[in-house]
Amino acid sequence: MTELLGLLLLFLLGAGYWQVRRQSEFARLWLERYCRQQQFQLLSVYRYRYQWKKGRLLAEFRFEFSHDGLQHSEGKLWLHHVKVLNVSVPVLRESPSPML
């Protein structure tokens, strides 16, 4: 009986790890496509935290991007499983012109 519980626990840990990796890969691919559409350069993506909202476990990813090649900004991506709930980026400012 103990061996069966140990195998079940091992299976559940493996399935959980697989889900976390699947979600991370989905977030990275989705953000690459999003940044390409917005003409941003994606610099990095990382899982920031998990949060319970309305009975659902949501994953928040943070990503760094550049819109002009010089400055970098940070955006947020919220996922439930592999469904995008929200993406937010800060208001972007134009870099000052060197002629001024």
C-alpha positions as CSV (number, residue, x, y, z in Angstrom):
1,M,0.0,0.0,0.0
2,T,2.8,2.4,0.8
3,E,4.5,1.7,-2.5
4,L,1.2,2.5,-4.3
5,L,0.9,5.8,-2.5
6,G,4.5,6.6,-3.3
7,L,4.0,5.9,-7.0
8,L,0.8,8.0,-7.0
9,L,2.6,10.9,-5.4
10,L,5.5,10.6,-7.9
11,F,3.0,10.5,-10.8
12,L,1.2,13.6,-9.5
13,L,4.5,15.5,-9.0
14,G,5.5,14.6,-12.6
15,A,2.1,15.6,-14.0
16,G,2.3,19.0,-12.1
17,Y,5.8,19.6,-13.4
18,W,4.8,18.8,-17.0
19,Q,1.8,21.3,-16.7
20,V,4.1,24.0,-15.4
21,R,6.5,23.5,-18.3
22,R,3.7,23.4,-20.8
23,Q,2.3,26.6,-19.5
24,S,5.7,28.3,-19.6
25,E,6.4,27.2,-23.1
26,F,2.9,28.4,-24.2
27,A,3.5,31.8,-22.6
28,R,6.9,32.2,-24.3
29,L,5.5,31.3,-27.8
30,W,2.4,33.5,-27.3
31,L,4.5,36.5,-26.2
32,E,6.9,36.1,-29.1
33,R,4.0,36.3,-31.6
34,Y,2.4,39.2,-29.7
35,C,5.7,41.2,-29.6
36,R,6.2,40.5,-33.3
37,Q,2.7,41.9,-34.1
38,Q,3.3,45.0,-31.9
39,Q,6.8,45.4,-33.4
40,F,8.5,45.0,-30.0
41,Q,11.7,43.0,-29.3
42,L,11.0,40.4,-26.6
43,L,13.9,40.3,-24.2
44,S,12.9,37.9,-21.4
45,V,9.9,36.0,-20.0
46,Y,9.5,34.7,-16.5
47,R,6.8,33.3,-14.2
48,Y,6.2,35.9,-11.5
49,R,3.5,34.2,-9.3
50,Y,0.4,32.2,-8.9
51,Q,-2.8,33.8,-7.6
52,W,-6.3,32.5,-6.7
53,K,-9.0,34.6,-8.3
54,K,-12.7,33.7,-8.5
55,G,-11.9,30.1,-7.7
56,R,-9.3,29.7,-10.4
57,L,-5.5,29.4,-10.1
58,L,-4.0,32.1,-12.4
59,A,-0.4,32.3,-13.4
60,E,1.2,35.8,-13.9
61,F,4.1,36.0,-16.2
62,R,6.3,39.1,-16.5
63,F,8.1,39.9,-19.7
64,E,10.6,42.5,-20.7
65,F,10.6,44.0,-24.2
66,S,12.0,46.9,-26.1
67,H,10.0,49.1,-28.5
68,D,12.9,51.2,-29.8
69,G,16.0,49.1,-29.3
70,L,17.3,51.3,-26.5
71,Q,14.8,51.3,-23.6
72,H,13.2,48.3,-22.0
73,S,9.8,48.0,-20.4
74,E,8.0,45.3,-18.5
75,G,4.6,43.9,-19.3
76,K,2.3,41.3,-17.6
77,L,0.5,38.3,-19.0
78,W,-2.2,36.4,-17.0
79,L,-2.9,32.8,-17.9
80,H,-5.5,30.2,-16.7
81,H,-4.1,26.8,-17.8
82,V,-3.1,27.7,-21.4
83,K,-5.7,30.4,-22.0
84,V,-4.6,34.0,-22.1
85,L,-6.9,36.2,-19.9
86,N,-5.1,39.5,-20.0
87,V,-1.9,41.1,-21.3
88,S,-0.9,44.6,-20.3
89,V,2.0,46.8,-21.3
90,P,2.9,50.2,-19.9
91,V,2.3,53.4,-21.9
92,L,5.3,53.8,-24.1
93,R,7.0,57.1,-24.6
94,E,9.0,58.2,-27.5
95,S,12.7,58.5,-26.9
96,P,13.9,62.2,-27.0
97,S,15.2,63.3,-30.3
98,P,18.9,64.0,-30.3
99,M,18.3,67.1,-32.5
100,L,16.4,68.9,-29.7
